[in-house]
């Protein structure tokens, strides 16, 4: 029994040791991941510190996004990113690496990425959006559009479609759902005999951009209108988000209440192109990044704009697999189809798994993996975990996530490492504190340490950069003022705006002033205006200023003979409760009478909006605030909040915590992101002590087992004494004398005349007595003998 107890104890000790080791292993693994991430951030900071000006725009954007949580790195990166852009009064854009000298030197991908970054920390990106949308064109070739009008089964309908001004055509829908055009042909529609259930829209730039108003009369209770599209010669159909339904009119009735509910649809297949001197035609990757930037914007208007690029992105996705189309289409459309395609393309076979690598390859596996993670977001689940494990398992010894062994020609260590850190480990960059951003002297020639109490004029203090004790770090911002002077401007608190000067947003002026330039010292294209062709009968509608190359129109150039033209040909008819607004300057412009309209909003950069002030329906959100309701357009504000303007968490001076995080050292407040803005503290995951509890429980169990087997189990049991019914022990002999029975004589037991005690166990002989030597083998007493307790 003792040996068995020792064996059990040893097994318990082995199991206990294994479990304790496993708990420490799990804890060590967690620490290892944190250390690897910190190592990657440390590598990235070494690549950008004092070298921002050497980065291309893609490297720049992802690095500043990854290092957003460190104010020092962010400040330097943000300033440098702004310094790389081309900017005019109405537009801003970026090239590949250096600052463009004109908007023709800008690229869609870089500009869209910069917009994503600036939007993420609340910068005003209206000018960036203006440049992106200025590259808009209508994709006509390769995409087929169809209009489907449907009524209840067994019902027929007569319909009219209004578009392009007063163009009206009557259409018939038979009970078998076949459609036809009444009285001849249509400008924008025809019926293909092979597809008799839909109206085919003619592949024309005008027809692919009209708004169609449909009215139907039928005995049915409802009717629907939707747009479908597909790639030319493809069998795959796609249903546009443009689907409307309403009540049809009563056939033959002229009563107002019997008229149909009009349905409006737009057959739009927009795409974006890079400037002519870079490349002609639609640019798929540029359109995709721009659509993503618009779709993730806080502006409702921009999110609606993003939808207009979906047909082009969907139809031509198969021709552009190298750009990973599902990673754009999923966040834009929220269609589960595209998330499934992303998940299906992850490498999950073999030991080397967990990454994405799109073929034909353009950027490499780390970039593609980060792109997939950006698209999936919180829906990635196990796929994201596998991706993170793969990246850290293959990390270089220096911390770089893009190792040379990958071999992909498109890889970029700075761009891809920063991209992955921003997507998978945001907010884990080096902490903010004295010197947390690095050494002041290493940040570049514009940074110096000084023993002065304050920085000199044209310099600003950067508190997060390290200097010797008693010194402060100062950054020279006079360079911005010098560049402004070189561009012909001067730094001011406010520009004259549409009076005698305009703003140039090239670099920051000292003390956060604006770089202002006189119109008389600039060319018209610097102001984003246009010179009207007076010789051909065009005049300026809006403000006109004198520039070096002549009269510059800051509004729109319109024809002089507007009274002889239809409004739809030169502008937009506005209703009685609307005003005409210039989309660039956001100023109300007067209506121009035309042949058919008195309230015609004439021009290429104008639109009709509701005649309301923002203050009558809501408020204008300031920088760093977001709207809790809908964002609408009013005549005085391009973005007016129909709700409450809430400060972002960063503006409150806090950090937004995930659901599993606690606000350590501070308290939660409600911000525009939600109720978990940690102010005065830091977001930390609660420390898990499960492994410590396991160790404590195992130690208790192990100690109990040891005590039982080493102490309790080894202690001999004490025999229990039997109490005599006559008052105590000793009335009978201690041990019965065992007699060997003879071969012929049976042993009998005389029956006692009084109660007998139960048999007692044979007592061991005292050690002092010699052990008797039996003359014959000892035999077990028979049952009868054991029951008598008789003596010799």
N, C-alpha and C positions, 0 to 999 in steps of 0.2 A: 504493500500500500504506500509506503514511503517513497519508493522509486516511482510509482505511478504519479504521485503528487508532485514530485520534482519535475517529471516530464511535462505535466500539464502547466506547471509554473513557467518552465522554460519556453514553452510554446506561447504562453500569454505574453512573456517579455518580448519575444520575437515579433509578434503581431503588433504590440504596442509600439515597438521601435519603428516598424514599417509605417504605421499610421502617422506617427509624429514626423517621420522623414517626408512622407507624402504631403502633409500639411505645410511643412517648410518649403517643399518644392513648388507647390502652387503659389505660395507667397513670393518665392523667388522669381517665378515666371512673371508675375504682375510687375514686380520691380524691374525686371529685365525689359519689358515692353516700354515702361516709362523712361528707362534709361536710353533705350534705342531711339525713341521719339525725341528726347532731349538732345541726343547726339546729332540727329538729323537737323534739328533747328539750329544747333550750334554751327554745323557745317554751312547751313544757308546764310546765317548772319555774317559769317566770314566772307562769303562771296559778295554780299551787298554792302557791307559797311564801308563807307567812303568810296563806293564804286557804283552808286546808283546811275551816274551819268554814262557808264559804260554798258549798261544793260539794254537789250532790245525791248520793245514794248511788251511782248508776251512774257518775257522774263520779269519785267518790271511789274506788270499787273498781278501775276500770281504771287510774286514775292511780297508785295505790299499787302495783298489779301491774307497771306499766311502770317505775316508779322503785324497784322492789325491790332493784336492785343498788347503790343508794346508801343507806347506813345512816342518814344524816341525814334524807333525805326519807322514807324508809320508816318511821322511828321516829315522825316527826310525823304521817304519814298513818295509820299503824296506830292510834296513840292516838286520833286524831280519829274514825276509823271506829268504834272501840269506844264512843266517847262518844255516838254517834248511835243506839245500839241500845236497845231496851227489853229488860230482863232481869229474870227472876224466879229462884226457886230452881232451876227445872227447864227453863226455856225462854228463848231469846233470839231477837229478830227485829228487822227494820229497816223503816222506812217509806220514803217517797219522798225526803224531804230532811231533815226534822228528826226528833228523837228522839220516838217514839210514847209516849203516856202509858199505853197498855195494849196487850196483844197484838192487840186488835181494830183498832188503827191500823197494823198491819204489812202488808206486801205480799209476795207469793210471789216475784216476779222479783228485787226488791232483796235479799230475805233469801237466796235461792239464790245470787245473785252474791257476796254477802258471804261465804257459806260457801266458795265456790270460792277466794276470795282467802285466807281464813284457813287453809283446808286446805293451800294451796300453801306456806305457811311453817310448818306444823306446829302451829298453834293447836288446842286442843281444841274441837271444834264439836258435841259431843254435844247441848248445849242447843239449838243452831240446828236440828239434825236433828229434835229432839223437836217443835219448833214446826212445821216443815214437815210432818211426818207427822201432826201433830194436825189438819191441814187436809184429811186424807184422806177421800174418799168413794168409793162404788162407782158407776161409770157403768153404768146399766141400759138407758136408752133409746138406741136407735140402733145397738146392737151385738148381734149374734146369736152365741151360742156353741153348738158342736157337739162331741159326744164320738164319737170313732171307735175301735172295737175291731176288730182285724184278726187273722185266723189264716191259715194257709197255704192256698193255692188248693185248692179241692175239699174243704176240711175245714169242719166246723160246730163250734159251741161253745155251752155254757151258761154264763152269767156272772151274777155278783151284784155290785151296787155298794152300798157302805156309805158313808153320809154323814149328817151331822146327828144324830150319836148312834147310835141303833140302827136307823135306817131302812135296810132291806135290800129290794132288789127283784131278781127274777130276769129275765134277758134272754136272748134266743136270737139266735144268729147262724147263718143258714143257709149252705149250701154256695155259694149264689150271692151271698153277702155281704150280703143284706138282713137287717135287724134287726127285732126285735119285742119287746114287753113281755109277759111272762107274767102271767096272772091280774090283769087290770085295769089301773089307771093308776098313775102314779108322781108323787111330790110335785114332783120337779124335772125329769123327763124326759118327752118324748113323741116319737113318730115322725111326721114330716111326710110324707104320701103322695107329695109331689113330690120328697122327698129321703130315700128309703127305706134309704139305706146309713149313715146317721148318727143318733145320738140327739140330738135338739134339747134344749138346756137351757132351761128356762122362764125368761123375763126377770123374775127376781125378785132382790131385793138379797141375800137369803139364799143362793139357789141360785148366784148369781154370786160367792160368797165361800167356799163350802164346799171342804173337801179331800175328794176322792173316792178311795176305795179300791176297786180293781177286782180281782176274782178270776174266773178262767175255767177250765172243765174241757173238755178236748178231746183227741182223738187226735193232734192236731198236735204238733210238737216245740217250737213257740214261739208266743207271741202278743204283740201290741203294742197299746198304748193311746196315743192322742194327742188333743190339743184343737185345734180349728180355730175360726176366728172370721171374721166379715165384717160390713161395714156393712149395716144393714137396706136391702133392695131393691137391693143391689149384687151384681154377678156376680163380683167379685174376692174370692177366698178367701185367707186367711192362715193359716199353720201356726204354732201357738204353740211356744215353746221347750220346753213341757211335753210331752215324748214319752218313754215308758217301754216296756220290753220284758221278758219273763220266760218261765219255763217254766209251761205250763198244768198243772192237776191231771189225774189219771187218772180218767175217769168211773167212778162206782160204787165206788171204793176209799175206805176209811176210814183207810188207813195214813197215818201222819204224813209219811213220805217221798213219798207220792203227792199231797200237797196242793199247790195252785198257789202260785207266787211272787206275792204281792200287789203291785199297781202303784198308786202314788199320784199324783194330778194335782190341780192347783188351777186352776179357771176364774176368774181374777182380772182385772178390768179397772178398776184404780184410777185415780183422778185427784185433783187437789187443787183446792180452792176458796179464794178470798180470804174474809176474815171477812165476816159477814152485812151489816154496815153499809157495806161497800165494793161488793159485788156477789155475787149468788147464782149457784150452779151451778159447773160445772167451768171453770177458767181454763186455756186451752191453753198460752199462753206461760209462765205460772207453773209449770204441771206440767212443761213441757219443760225449763226451766232447772233446776228441782229434780231431775228425773230425771238430767240431765247432771251436776249437782253430786254426786249419789249415785253415779253410774256411774264417775266419775273419782276417787272417794274411795279412800283407802288401806284402808278398812275393808271386809272381805269381806262382812259383813252388809249394809252400805249398798249395795254393788254388787248384791247379790241383790235388795234392795228396789227398785232402779231398774228391774229387769225387769218388775215388776208394773204399771208405767205404760206399757209398750210397746204393748199392744193398744189402749188409748185413743189414744195418740199416732199410731199407724198408721191406725186406722179414721177418725179425724177430721182427718187431715192435709190432705185436699183442701179442707176447709172453712176451713183456717187457713194457706193458702199464704203469706199476708203475713208470717208469722213464720218462714218458711224451715225447714219441718219436716225436710228431709234433713240439715241442719246439726246437728240434735240426734240424729236416729235413727242416723246413721252411727257416731259415737263410742259410742253406747249399745249398738247391736246388732252393729257391725263388718260389716254386710252391704254387699257390694260394690255392690249395687243403689243404695244411697243415695249412695255416693261418686260413682258415675256420674252421678246426677242433679245433684249439686253441680257437677261439671265441665261438664256439658251446659248449665248455666244461666249460665256465665261469658260475658261479652260479648267475642267474639273476631273480630268482623267490622268492617272499616274501620280507620281510623288511630287512632281513639279507642277502644282496646280493652284488655282485661286486668282489668276490674273486674266486680263483681257488683252488680246492682240488682234487688231482688225487687219484683214488682208484685202487688197494690197496695202501694205503698211506705209503710213505717212509719218507718224510721230513716235512710235515705239510703245512697248507694253506698259510702262509706268504712266505715260500720258493717257493712253487708252483706258487703263484701269481707273485713273482718277476721273476721267470723263464719265465712265459708267457709274462711278460712285456719286458724282455730282448729279447725274440724271435720276438715279434711284432714290437718293436721299434716305429718309427713314424707312422706306419700303424695301430696302435691300436685304435686311435680315442677315441670314447665314452667309449670303454671298459677299456682303461687306466684310464680315468677320474673316472669311477666307482670304479676301483681297488684302486686308491689313496684315494678316499673318504672313502671307507670301512676301509682301514688300519688306517687312522687317526681317524675315528669315534670310532674305537675299541682299540685305543692306551691306554697303561697302564698309571697310574698316574705318574710313574717315567720317562716316555718317551719311554719305551720299546714297540716295535710294536708286540711282541709275548706275549700275555697275557695268564695266566694260564688257563683261562676258555676254551681255544681252545681244550685242552685235547689230541692233537695228540702226540703220543709217540716219533716221530722223530724230533720234533721241537727243535731248538737251538736258544735261544734269540740273542746271539751275531752274529752268522752266518746269521740268517734270517733278523734281523734288518739291518745289514750292507748291505746285498744283496739288500733289498728293497730300502734303501737310495741311493745306487749306481745307481739302475735302474730308479727309479721314481723321485728322487730329487738330481741329481748329481750337484756338484759345489756349494752346499749350506752349506758346512761345516764351522766351525768357521774360522773367518778371519785370515789372516797372519799379524803378527805384533809383537812387543816386548811382549814376554810372551804369545802369542796367542796359542802356543802349550802346555801350561801347566807349572807346576812348575818343575824346573830343578831337585831338590832334590827328587821329586817323580817319576822320570823316571827310576830309578833303580840304582844299585850300581856303574855302570860305568859313572854316571853323577854327577858332583860336581860344586859348585859355588866357584869362586876364585876372589880375589881382584887384581890379576896380570893383567897387560895390555894385555898379550897374554897367551895362554894355553901352558903348558909345553910340551916337546917332547913326542911323543906317545899319545898326546891328541889333539882333534880338537874342535874348538868353534862351539857351536850350538846357533845361535843368537836368535831363536824364543822361547827359554825356559826362564822362569822367574827366576831372581835372585834379591837380594836386590840391592839398588842403589849403584853404583860404583863397582859392581861385574859382571862377565861374566860366562856363563855356558860352561863347558868343558866336552867332552865325551872322555873316555879312549878307544882308538882303539888299544892299545898295546895288548889287549886281543886277537885280531886277529893275531898279530904277535906271541904271545905266543902259540896259537893253531897251527899256522903254524909250529913253532919249534917242538911242540909235535908230529906233523905228519911227522917230519923228513925233513921239508923244511926250507926255509929262505925267507924273504921279499926282493924283488929286483925291480928295475925299469923295467926290462924286462928279461924273461926267455930265456934260450939258444935255446929252440924249435928245436927238432930233432937233436941236437948236443950232449949235455950231460945232459940236464935236461928238465923237463916239468912243466906245471903250474897246481897247485891244487887250485881250486876255492872254498874253504871251507868258509872262511870269508875274510873280507877286511883287508888288511895289513895297517899299518900306512901310511899316506900320499898317499893313493890310489895306493900302490905298489902291486906287484904280489907275491903270495906264490909259490916259485919254489923248485922243488925237483929233485935230481939227479936220473937218471935211475938206476944207480948202487946200490942205496939205496931203490929201490922200487921193488915190484912184478909186473909181466907183466900185470896182470889184472887191476892194478891201472892206467896203461897208455892206456887202451882200445886196447892194442895190442893182439897178439896171438902167442903161441909157435907152430911152425910148426912141424908136425909129420914126421921127416926125415926118420924114420924107414920104413914108408910106402910110401916113395918116394915123399914127399912134401918139397918144399923149399920156402924161403921168396922172394916175388917179391916186392921190395921197401926197405925202410930203416929198418935196424935190429940193435938193441941195446942190451947191456948186462944188465940184471936185476938179482935180487937175485935168481930167479928160472930158469935162463938160458937165451938163446938167445930169444929175444922178437921181433917179426915182427910187424912193424908199418904199413905195407902195407897189402898184401894178401899172404896167403899160397897157392902155386900152385903146381901141379904135375910135376915131372921131365921129364916125357915122353910126353911132350906137342906135340912133332912132330908126335906122333902116334895117337893123338886124334883130333876130330873135334872141331873147335873153339866154336861152339854153346854149346857144352857140358861143357866147362870149363870157358867160358867168353863171349865176345861180339865182332863180327867183325866190325871194324871201316872203314869208307870210306876214300878216299884220302885227304879229306879236314877236317878230324877229328883227335883228339889226344885222348889218353887214360888218364883219370884223376882218382886219388884216391878220392873218395867222402868224406872221413873223413879228410884227411890232405889237400885236394885240391892241390895236386902236380901232375905234369905230370909224368906218369910212362912209361917205354919203352914197345913197342909191343913185343909179344911173338909169334914166328912162330909156326903154327900148321900144321896138315896134309892138311888142305884145305884153310888156310888163312895165309898171311904174316903179316897182320895188326890185330892181335887178341889182344883184351884188356882182359887179363886173371885175374881172381880173383872174390871174392864175394862182394868187396866194391869198385868196379871200374865202370866206364861208359865211353861212347864215347861222346865227345862234339866238337863243332866247334873250329877249330884251329885259334882263333882270340884273340887279346888282348883287354881288356876293353877300353883302350884309343882310339882304332881305331873305336869304334862304340858309345861311350858314356863316362860315368864316374862312379866311385864308390861313392855311397852316404855315408856320414859320419853318425855317431850316432846322432840321432835327426833330420835327413833329410829323406825325402821320394821322391820317383821317380815320375815324372809327366808323364812318358811314360811306356814302357814295361820293365820288369826286365828279363834279359837273362843271360845265363851262358857263360863265356869265360874261356880260359885256365888259366888265372891268377886271376879271381874273380868269386866266386860262384854266386854273385848277382851283375850284371852290369846294370846300368840304361841307356836304350836307350831313352834319353830325358834329362830333367833338374832336378837336385837335389835341392829340395826346403826345407828350414828349417821348422820344425814343429813350430806351434804357441808357444808352451811352450819353445822351444829353443830361440825364439825371445824375450822371457820374457813377453809374452802376454797371453791372454785368448781368446779362439774362441767364438764369440757371435752367438746366434741364430738370425734368420732373424728379429724377432720382438724386438731385443735388440739394445741398443745404446752403443757406446764406451764413457763412461763418464770420462772426464779428460784426454783422450788420442786420438789416431787416429787409423784408420784401415790400415793394411798392408796385402799383399798377402802372405800366407803361404802354406804349403803342403795340408792343409785342405780346403783352399779356400781363398776368398778375405776379410773375416771378422775377421781377427786376430786383437784384440784390444791391442795395445802396449802403455804403459804409462798410462793406465786407467783401468777401470773395466766395465764389461758388466752389464748393468742395463736395465730393462724394463722401457720404458717411463711412467712416472707417469700419471695415468688416472684421469682427472678432470671432467669426464662426470657428476658425481653425484653433483659436486659443481655447474656446469652450470645449472643442473636441479633445484637445490635449489634457485639459483639467479633468474631463470625464474619464478619459482613458487612464490617467494617473490614479484617480480614485479607484477605478475598477481593478487596475493592476495591483495597487496597494492592498485592496481587499483580498484579491486572490492570493497574494504573497502571504498575508497574515493567516489566511485559512489553511494553506498547504504547509507552511513552515511552523506555525504555532499550534493552531487548533488540531490539525490532522495528526501531528506527531505526538500529542499528549495522550498517554494510555488511558483507556476507559477504566474507571473504578467499578468493581463489581457491586451490585446492589445486594444488601443483606436482607434475608427473609425474616420477617417478624413472626415469632412463634405465637400460636393462638393462646398459649399459657403465660404470656407476659414477657418473653424474651428469648434470646438465643441460648444454646448450650444444653438443652434437654436431651438432645440426641447426639450421637457421634458426628464429628465433622465430616468424615468421609466413610462411605460404606466400604466394608471389606469385600473385595471381589474374590469369590472362590471359583475355582475351575470345576465345573461339573464333571462327575464320573461318566463313564460311557453308558452305565446301566441305570444310574440313579437319577431320577428327575428332581429338580430343585423345586421345592414348594415353599410358599410363603404363608406363614400363619396369619390369619386375619386378626388384626389388633382389635381390642375392645374399646378403643378411644380414637379420636381423630389423629391422623398422622400429618406431620409436616411434609410439604412437597420436597422432592429430592433436591439437594444442594449440589452445586458443581464441585468437582474434585478440587481441593485446595492444593496449591503448589507446596511442596515440602520446604520447610525453612532451610535457608542456605547452610545453617550450622549443622544440620543433620545430614549424615551420609545418605546418598541415594540408594535405596534397597535394590539388590540384584535379584530379579525374579528367577525362580527355578524353572519357569515355563513361560511361554509367550503370554503377554497380557491380552486379555480378551475383553471386549466391551460387555458390560453387564446386560443381561437380558432385560426385557421390559418389565418382567415380573419382579426381578431383583431391584431394579431401579425404583419400583414403586413401594417396596417394603421399608427400606431404610434399616433392615435388621442388622444386628451386630453378632459377632461370633459368640 
